[in-house]
Amino acid sequence: MTEEERTAGVREWVGLAVLVLPCVLASMDMSVMFVALPSLTADLKPSSSELLWIMDAYGFLLAGLLITMGTLGDRIGRRRVLLAGAAAFGSASVLAACSTSPGTLIAARALLGIAGSTLAPSTLSLIRNMFHDARQRATAVGVWTAGFAGGAVFGPIIGGLLLEHFWWGSVFLINVPVMVLLLVLGPLLLPEYRDPTPGRFDLLGAALSLVAVLGVIYGIKQMAEHGFGWIPLAYCAAGLAVGAAFVRRQRVTANPMIDLALFRTRRFNVPLLIDALATFGLVGFSLFNWQFMQLVLGMGPLESALWSLPTFLVMPLGIALATALAPRIGKPKVIAAGLLVAAAGYAMLTLVHAGSGIVHLVSALTVVAIGIGGVSAVVTDVILSAAPPERAGMASAMAETSAEFGGALGIAILGSIGTAVYRSELTAKAPDALTPKELEAAQDTLGGAVDTAATLPKGTAEALRNVAFDAFAREMRIASVVSVVLMAAAAILIATLLRTAPTRPGSEAPESAPEQTGRDQAGDLASTAT
């Protein structure tokens, strides 16, 4: 029996459960801050700039170091990097929980981001190493995907429950016992793997990749907050310029961090693009979900988090259906079908209006979650399978980086489109009784309109809220239309380009000829480039 034919046993499946735990926590740390923010703001009293960095330090460094940590794991050992990251994540969590100043909390969040950047590529590349059978690996990747999704959903819920009884630092301390468990069980259950001929680590390349990702991500975030302008565009341009220098270095250096040959095969680059597009809609639209539930429907943070549970609970259904169908009809068809299911969910959201209840919203988001869950699991498996085993860390990091970029672009672009629609609608229909200052505050955000209405006489306040809610609903409908178009375009892209992708870098042989069966297509897509 060859290595690729060996099936996983009990040890590997128990090891998978251990691997999923840090993924859940890394995802939770992205979302739990939204719940803890009011409490820590009241306690630490950060400035507006400090508050921004408390929120962003984690995500920026996590996104910027994914490629570096994935490549480092390939070179010095994926389990070693994972366990080192777990120790650092636990220590930084204690520091965050005990912070007595904004500066300390910012530093702790930065350390959490650095440590968190080791978790996703290390866990996913270890899955590639532990599950050699294609079907078992697809299932394992699906479980891993559900873990990340679950962390994002359960973060606000667990955070809300903790803040009912403890201080804001408790949302960080829950990380510590899980990381201790990983440090104890990891050496017993997880195999070590490293590239047998890694070469020297490219420190300059690592620095260039960090600066490139940070520049683009920061520029995109500035666009999301302040709209398109020269300064955000300058950050993006600077990041892209450094990224070009990084790519040039990868072409000439003896020990590149990323295998550029992989990017010449559609079996690698097309799924990366699809991963980014799927995350674009899911993350970008989350801007509207939470505001609609809390501001339009008047829910509290915990109640709105509980209403988001159905979207997570059905995601494993989408993952299970996708992984079961992939060997039968082929992965390209499954990914395309998942994208079309997500498009149907976004189409339901094009009917939302200010009077829509929570059932309409949650039903539509549930359909989106079923589709995107299956897409994410299968696309990640395709990306992972396209890379040779010794480059699995790099491939995992690229998958996560593409998702980070997709999410950032979704927030920036859908947010910018929505803001323009909202301001135009509100300006045209705002009550005449508003002063210029009140109108300006209401035009800024939906939250600003709600706060302004609270200071106005009853009749004017009700009129302003109605106009603002209608404008926000129109904003959601426009964003939904954009998401429908993107999901449909992505489905067409995956169905046409991936179907005829070459089997390995540099090969011109088709991935699956038209006369092949779905099973043959799935086998071709799951084969590893060597």
VOVOTI-66934 format. One record per residue: x negated, y, z negated of N, C-alpha, C in turn. Coordinates in steps of 0.02 Angstrom, whole numbers, plus 50000, padded with zeros to 5 digits. Example, Ala and Ser with C-alpha at 12.3 -4.5 7.8 and 13.67 -1.06 7.14 Angstrom:
493404971649610493854977549610493404983549610493584988849646493164994749643493555000249606
//
This chain:
499584994050000500005000050000499565006250000499685010750048499295016850051499525021749997499125027049987499305031949936499965035249951500095036750016500705040250034501325035750027501225029050021501785024450014501925022749941501475024649896501545022949826502125026749796502555023249759503135026449728502975028349656503315033449633503195035849565503565031449515503285030949455503585027049402503845031449345503965028349288504245031849231503775037549209503125036249209502655041349185502705047749228502755046849293502805052749337503445056649325504005053049315504635056649305504655060149237504365057049186504305060449121503835066449128503295065549167502845071049179503185076849215503655075249261504035080449295504435084549246504745081249197505125084849146504665089749108504055087649095503565092049061503385097949107503325096649171503145101949218503695107149226504315104949220504865109649231504925114649173504725112649113504805117049054504455123749063503815124049082503505130649091503815134649148504075131249199504405134849254505035138349229505415135049186506015138049157505825144349118505295143849077505095149449036504825155249078504425153649128504155158949171504715162749205505235159249226505805162549258506215166349207506285163549147506655167049094506345173649076505685173949075505345180049055505465185749105505675184049166505845189249215506525192249200506995188249173507685190549165507865192549094507505189749044507705190948975507595198248954507135201648989506995208548971507605213148980508045211449026508635215649036509075215748974509085210148937509485209748876509115213048818508465212048814508075214548757507915221948762507995224748821507785231648833508085236748784508745236848773509015241848727508715241448656508625235248630508365234448563507645236648557507225234548604506525236448599506425243848613506855246848654506815254048667506965257948604507475255748567507645259148505507085258448453506735252848454506215251548404505555254848422505315253948484504655256348504504675263448532505255265648555505345272348584504825273848639504805269748691504345271048746504575276948789504095280148823504275285248872504565281848934504825285748980505115282849041504585279149081503975281949083503435278549119503235272049084503185272249018503005266148980503545260848987504175263048988504725258248996504685254849064504505258649115504425255849182503895250349183503335251649149502795246749150502935240749105503335241849052503545236149011503945231249054504365234049097504775229849141504365226749197503895230449225503585228449289502905224949282502565225849227501875223149221501875215649233502365212249206502395204949212502475202849285502975205549318503105203449387502565205349435502265211349426501735213549471501135208849469500895207449409500285203249403500435195949421501035193649406501225186849426501195186249502501515190949537501525190649610500825191549639500435196149610499775197549638499265192049630499355187649580498845182549565499055175549585499635174749617499855168049636499355164649683499135168149734498665165149782498015163349748497765167949706497135166649671497185160549626497715160049587497785154449540497915147949576498305148149630498415142049669497765139449698497355143849725496715141849754496235139549700496245142949643495805141049587495975134049563496625132449560496815125749540496565120449588496585121849653496305117149702495565115849689495215120949665494485120349658494265117349591494565119649536494305117349471494765112449437495355111249465495815106449435496485109649419497025106749447497685109649438497935108949366497805103149336498025102249266497635106949221496995107749234496585112249193496845119349195497005121749255497265128549262497955129149229498375124049236499035124149205498985124549129498555120349100498495120249027498185126649000497695129349037497405135749017497925141249020498335141149073498875146049079499385145249024499545139049005500025137948952499775140748885499135139548870498845142348809498875149948809498695152948866498705160248872499425162848868499905159348897500595161548897500875161448825500715156248788500945155948718500635161448676499985162648684499645167848646499915174748663500015176048728500285182548749500995183448724501385178048718502065178548692502065180748619501595178048580501535180148510501355187548507500885189648549500685196648550501275201148569501665199048618502255203048639502755203548582502885197948548503375197948494503175202348436502515202948424502265206748367502055213848385502205216048446501995222648469502325228148426501925233048408502165238648368502125245248407501905244848470501845250948511501985249048583502205253848623502315252348694501685249948730501105252848713500485250748745500325243448733500425241148672500305234148656500775229548694501405231548698501895227448734501735227248809501525232848837501325232848908500745228148920500245228348875499665223848881499875216648875500335215248828500575208348820500955205948881501365210448910501745208548970501275207349029500735211249033500235210149085499905203349077499725201649015499415195149002499905189449017500545190549002501045185549019501085184549095501025190049132501035189449205500445185649231499845187049204499245183349225499325175949209499545174349148499645167349130500195164149171500745167949182501305165149220501115163549292500625167049320500425165749389500095158949397499885155849343499595149149347500125143749349500725145349324501215140049311501545137449375501805141949417502175139649476501725135749525501145138549547500745134649595500455128249565500285128349500499995122349469500515116849464501125118649441501635113549433501855110749500501945114949549502175112549615501635108349649501005110449644500475106449675500365099849639500475099649574500435093249538501005088549559501585091349574502125087249600501915084049666501575087849708501315085149771500835079449759500465079849704499975074749686500275068649652500835069649616501145064349578501655060249617501985063549666502515060249703502305059649776502065053749794501805052649862502365050549910502865047049884503425045149926503835051449944503985052250009504295058350033504975059550001505375054349992506045055349963505995057049889505545053649853505465055249782505195062349774504735064349818504465071049813505005076249826505445074949873505985079649887506435080449826506585074849792506985075249731506635079149677505975077849669505595081249617505565088749631505475090649694505465097749711506155100849697506685097049709507355099549693507445100849619507195096249577507225097349505506825103549485506235104249514505805110049501506165116549521506495116549578506865122349602507435124049554507795118949530508345120049483508075122949417507475120849398507175123549336507055130949340506785133249397506675140449405507335144249407507825141549442508475144849445508805144949376508745139549340509035139149273508735144149225508075145149230507755150049187508025157049198508125158849261508375165549277509085166549250509495161149252510185161649228510225161449152509855156849122509905155849050509525161149010509055164749043508685169949008509125174948973509585178249009510035183148976510485179948923510705173748935511145170448887510775169048822510195165848828509805164248768509575170648733509365175548774509165181848745509735185248706510325185148735510905188148701511065184648636511025177948636511165174248575510645175648521510015175948540509485177448491509555184348462509725189148505509775196048481510385197248437510855192448437511415192848391511185191848319510615188248310510405186348242509685188548225509265189848275508565191348262508355197748298507725199748286507475205848318507245204248389507105209448428506965208548500506365204148514505895203748468505305199548479505455192148483506035190148458506215182948459506275180348529506425184648578506505182248647505835179948676505285182248646504625180048669504395173948629504575173448566504325167948524504595161148546505165161048581505425154548604504945151248653504485155148682504005152148729503495147748693503345149348631502775146248597502855138748588503405136248558503445128948549503435125048615503715127948667503715124448732503005123948759502625129248753501935129048777501505124348735501635124048671501285119148628501445112048651502075110748666502285104148690501925102448755501865107348800501515106148863500775104648850500465108148804499755106948789499635100048759500135097548722500065090848692500205085348742500745086048781500945080648826500595080948894500375086848914500055087548980499475082848991498985082648946498415078048957498615070648958499175069048927499395062048924499795059948986500175064549015500645062649068500465065349136500065070549140499925073749204499245071849229499195069749292498545068149321498155074449338497505073849338497085079449361496955078549435496915084049471496735083749542496375090149561495855089349600495495095049627495215093149695495065098049735494755096949800494065093949789493925088149818493265084949808492685089049835492815093349884492285097549912492525104849914492595108049856492915114549854492505120349879491855120049874491445125849892491485131249838491155136849849491145142249801491795146049802491995148449742492605152449738492475159449763492925161949805492845168449838493125174049793492695176949752492915182249706493145188449744492785190349796492985196149835493655194949868493755188949895494395187349926494965187649875494825185249814495335185449761495525192649745495025197049741495155204049726495555207249783495375205649845495735208549902496465206249903496585199749889497265197249890497685200549835497375201649776497735204849721497925212049739497455215849765497595222749783498115223249839498055218749888498525218849944499245217549920499335212349880500005210649857500275216049811499865218549765500095223749719500285230149757499885231949807500045238049845500705237549880500825232049914501455231349951502055230749904501985226649851502535225749804502705232349769502185236049748502305242449715502645247349762502425247649824502735252049872503465250349885503605243849890504295241649900504725243549840504455242649781504835244349720504975251849717504485255849736504595263049737505145264949787505165261449844505705262649892506385260949861506405255349824507035253249793507275258449742506815261649707507005266349655507125273449681506725275549731506755282549752506935283449826507035277949861507195278449932506555278749974506645278650040506075278850085505755285850083505095285750079504715292050077503995290650092503595296050098502895295250117502485291550064502625292950001502215289849949502315282249947502935279749943503015272449945502735269250009502835272650066502565270050128501805269850127501495274850094500765274950088500515269050048500865267449993500675261549953500725255149995501275254450031501365248550074500825248150127500675253950159500175254050211499485252250184499325254850124498685253250093498645245850077499195243050051499205235950036499125231650099499455233650152499395230050215498685230550244498375236350236497685237150261497205232650223497295232350157496865227850116497025220650134497675219150148497855212450169497525210450234497475215250281497125213850344496385212350331496085216050285495385214750268495305207850236495805205850196495795199250165495825193750218496265194650267496325189750321495675189250361495375195050377494745195050414494205191250375494195192250309493695188750268493815181250269494455179250268494605172050269494375168750334494325172650387494115169850452493365168650455492985172450416492255172150423491915168850364492235168650305491905165950247491855158350252491345155550220491235148350223491745144550181492015147750129492485144350083493105148750075493555148850126494135153250122494635151050068494995156050042495505154549991496125151450022496295153550082496885150750116496665147850183497015142650203496865139150266497275142550321496945146950358497305150750410497565146150466497255140350474497495135650526498205133550513498405133150449499085131250432499595136350459499395142650461499855147850483499965147750558499585143550594499695142950665500175137350683500435133950632500935128750645501605131050619502115130150660502785132350641503045128450580502785122450571503015118450514502825121550448502365126350449502165129850389502425137050388502315140750443502485147850441503245149250446503615145050484504335146150488504675144950421504535139450385504845138650319504655144150270504045146850275503865152550232504335158450245504465159850308504905165350326505615164050302505855157850309506525156150287506575156850211506055154750175506045155450102506115162750082505765167150117505805174350102506505177050117506795174950174507465177450192507995175050143507935168750121508435166150074508395169950008507785171349985507695175049922507895182249931507805185049991508005191850006508735193049987509175188750011509875189649998510055188249925509785182849898509975180749830509765185849778509135187949780508885192749732509155199749745509155201649810509405208249827510125209349806510545204249815511245204949798511365204849723510885202249684510975202149611511035209149582510765214149618510845221149598511585222849591511995220349636512695222149638513105217749590512925211349583513305206849540513365209549469512785211049440512785213049369513135219749359513035224449405513365230949398514125230249405514345226049451515065225049461515375222149398515045217049370515325213849311515325218549250514775222149240514715226149179515045233049184514995236249243515245243049249515955243349277516085239449330516755239449360517245235349318517035229249299517475224849260517425225949185516925229749163516875231549092516625226049046516245221349072515975215949030515345218048995515205214848938514575215748903514035211348934513395212348915512845208448944512925200948934513125198848873513195191648860513785188648898514345192148900514925189648937514775188949011514435193949039514265193549110513765187949124513305186849076512835181349084513185174649082513685174049039514065167749035514455166449099514715171949130515085171049193514615169249251513965170249242513495168249294513315160849290513525157549236513365150449228513615146049285514225147049310514455142649364513985142449424513675148249440513235148349497512635143849487512395143349424511835138749410512075131549407512655130349378512885123549369513025120049435513205123949487513325120749551512695120249594512175123749575511565123549615511275116549620511245112649566511015105649574511425101649624512065103349631512475099949681512215101449751512065107649765511775109449830511105106149841510695105849789510035102749794510105095249808510565091949770510655084749778510925083149848511405087049872511675085849939511135086749992510735091949985510215093350034509695087850036509455085749978508935080549976509205073849999509855072649989510145066250012510245066250087510435071950115510575072350187509945072950229509415075750201508815077050240508535070850276508475065150241508225059250277508695056650331509325058350327509815055650374509895060050436509915066550428510045070850485509455075350502508945075350461508355079450474508355085850433507765087750411507705093650368507905100150402507725101150466507945107450498508705108350497509075102950511509795103550511510075104950441509765101750391509995102950322509865110150301509275112750318509115119750300509595124450336509715123250401510175127550439510885127250409511105121150389511765120450360511815124250294511285123850253511285127450189511325134950199510965137450249510995144550263511685146750286512015142450325512695144050347513195143850289513095139250242513515139150182513425145550143512785147750135512655154050100512985159850137512945159650204513265164950244514015165150231514325159250222515045158950207515185162250140514755161050091514835164250026514785171850030514285174150067514225181450077514825184250115515085180250162515685182550199516275183450151516335179150101516855180050051516765186650013516135188550003515995194849968516145200950010516215200150076516405205950117517125207950104517505203850068518205205450052518285208449983517735209449948517785211949879518025219249880518405221149829518615228149821518635229649746518755235849729518715237849659519195233949614519745231549642520225227849602520105220349600519585218049634519435210849635519265208449564519515202749547519365199849481518715196049481518545193549423517925189849414517935183249452518525180349461518575173849494518355174549567518565179849601518355180949670517595181449674517305185549631516585186549632516205180149619516395176649566516035170549546516135165049598516725164549627516845159449678516385160449738516325166749760515885168149817515155166849800514945168949741514245167849721514095160449711514595156649692514505149349684514375146149752514735148349803514605145749871513905147549894513705153849880513025155949897512505151549863512625150249798512135146349759512065139249785512625136249806512595129449834512145129349896512255134249940511865134550001511135136049989510995141249950510305143349939509925138149898510265134849851509935129649812509655124149857510075121649902509835116549949509285118949995509365125150019508855127950064508185128550028508175131249968507555132349931507195125749917507575120749897507255114349882506945111149943507315110949999507065107650059506505111650091506575118350094506055122550123505405121850084505455121850017504855121149976504515114449989504915109249996504635102650011504285102550079504585105850128504275106150195503605109750192503595115450157502965119250150502435115050116502625111750062502145107750024501895101850065502335098750104502145092950144501715094850203501765101050225501385103150284500645104050269500465104950206499765106150187499445099650167498795098750180498435092850155498415092950079498365087150047498395086849974497895091449938497295092149967496795096349933496955103849937497445105749979497645112749984498355113949957498605109249918499295109849893499375115849847498855117549809498895123449766498985129749806498605130349860498665136149904499365136449936499605130649960500265130449991500815132349942500755129949880501235131549828501235139049814500635141849810500575149049797500885153149853500775151049916501065154649972501825154249971502095148549952502825147949947503105152749895502775153149837503005157649785502915164949805502355166349838502225173249859502735175549910502905171149957503415173150007504085174449974504255170449922504875171649886504855178249848504275179949818504205186349783504305192249831503985191749890504065197049939504785197549963505095191749974505795191849996506245195149945506155193449881506565196449829506455203949824505815206049827505665213249823505965217049882505915214149941506215217450000506975217649996507265212249968507995212149960508235217749916507895218749859508085224149814507995230849847507425231749882507285238249913507765239749970507845235050016508245236450076508995236550062509245231150029509955231150013510125236749964509665238149917509775243549870509805250349905509345251349952509335257749988509955258650032510155253350067510755253750108511365255050064511405251350009511975252149964511995259149934511425261849914511415268549884511655273749934511435273149997511645277850048512405277650058512675271550061513405270750070513775273650010513535272049950513865274349889513885281949885513305285049898513275292349893513715295749945513715293150005514125296050057514865295550040515065289650016515765288549999515975292949940515555293249889515745296949829515755304549843515275306849883515255313949900515885316149937516125311749981516715313550021517365313449981517395309349928518025308249894518025310249820517485313149796517445315049725517965320249708518225320149646518715325249625518425332349630518845337049650518625343949659518435347249593518685344449537518575347649472517865346749447517465342449479516785341149455516345347249468515915348649420515405353849430514835350949472514415355149502513865352549542513415347749502513305349249439512885344849398513215338149386513865338249372514235331949362514255327849426514355331249482514365327749546513695324549561513155328149546512485325449558512365319249516512575319349453512485313549409512895307649433513495308849456513925303549481513665300549546513355304849587513085302549651512465298149641512115298949587511475295549577511565287949574511975285649528512105278449519512825277449495513045271249498513705269749471513705270749395513155268949362513115270149290513165277549274512845281749316512905288949306513615291449313513985288549360514685290449369515105288449309514985282449282515365280149224515205284449163514555286049153514365290349096514665297349104514665300049164514955306649176515705306649163516035301349185516765300849174516935300849100516485298149059516625297748987516645304748955516375309748988516365316548960516905321048989517315318349034517805322449070518505321549041518955326249055519655325349037519935318849068520455316249038520705309649057520875308949131521235313749158521435313249228520845313549276520395318249264519805318849307519345312749299519295310349237518875304449224519125298349262519785297349259520075291549293519985292149368520065298149395519975299149467519255297849487518775300149447518065299049463517895291549460518135288249409517995280949404518285277249464518885278849483519195275449540518795276549604518585282749615518185284249675517515280649673517195280749614516545277549607516595269949616517125267049587517205259749594517355257849666517755261849700517895260449770517255261249813516865266349797516245267449834515755261649823515725259349761515265253749746515505247349780516155246249781516415240349816516255240549890516295246549919516115247249990515365245849999514965248149951514245246749952514115239249952514485235649910514415228349907514615225149973515155227650004515385224650067514865225450122514555231350125514035232550176513445227950164513225227450101512665222950085512845215750102513475213850092513695207050108513645205750183513845210650223513805209950296513075208950318512625213050289511915212250305511675205250287511885202750228511665196050206511945190550252512575191350274512865186450321512455186150385512285191950412511905192250475511215188950465510885190450409510225187650397510245180050389510745177550352510795170350343510935166750409511375169750450511525166750515510915166850560510545172550560509945172950601509415167950577509355167150512508865162250485509065155150504509715153650505509945146950525509765145550598509865150550641509685149750711508925148950718508555152750680507825152450682507565145550663507815142850609507565136350585507785130750633508385131450661508645126150706508275126050772508025131650795507695131950860506935131250854506625134850809505895134850805505605128750770505905126850713505615121250676505725114650712506255114250751506395108050787505835106150835505505111250863504985109850912504295111650886504235112050819503585113950790503075108350799502435109950807501925104850813501825101150747501575095050751501525090850691500945092750646500435096150672499865098150630499535104150662499155107850622498815113750650498415111950711498525115750764498155114850825498445109750872498965106150850499265101050893499825104050933499905101650993500455104051035501015099051040500935093351005501465088351007502075090850971502665089750998503265092350965503395088750901503675092550852503845089550787504375084250795504865085550835505385080650846505695081950914505595077350959505885078051025506635077551021506995080351070507725080351066508025073451060507685068351088507995061751086507875058151021507465061050975507345057550912507955057850868507995052950824508535052850775508375057550718508885058950677508775063250619508265060250572508265053550564507775050450519507065051650545506975051050611506305052250640506095059450629506565064050637506405071150626506185072250554506545069250506506365070250436505675067250423505535061450453504885058550442504325062750469504435065750529503935070150557503815076150513504365079150488504295085150446503955083650381504045077550355503755075850290503035073550296502795072250357502105069850364501625075350343501055073350317500575078250291500045079750342499905086250352499365088150398498695086450367498285082750402497645080550374497075082750419
//
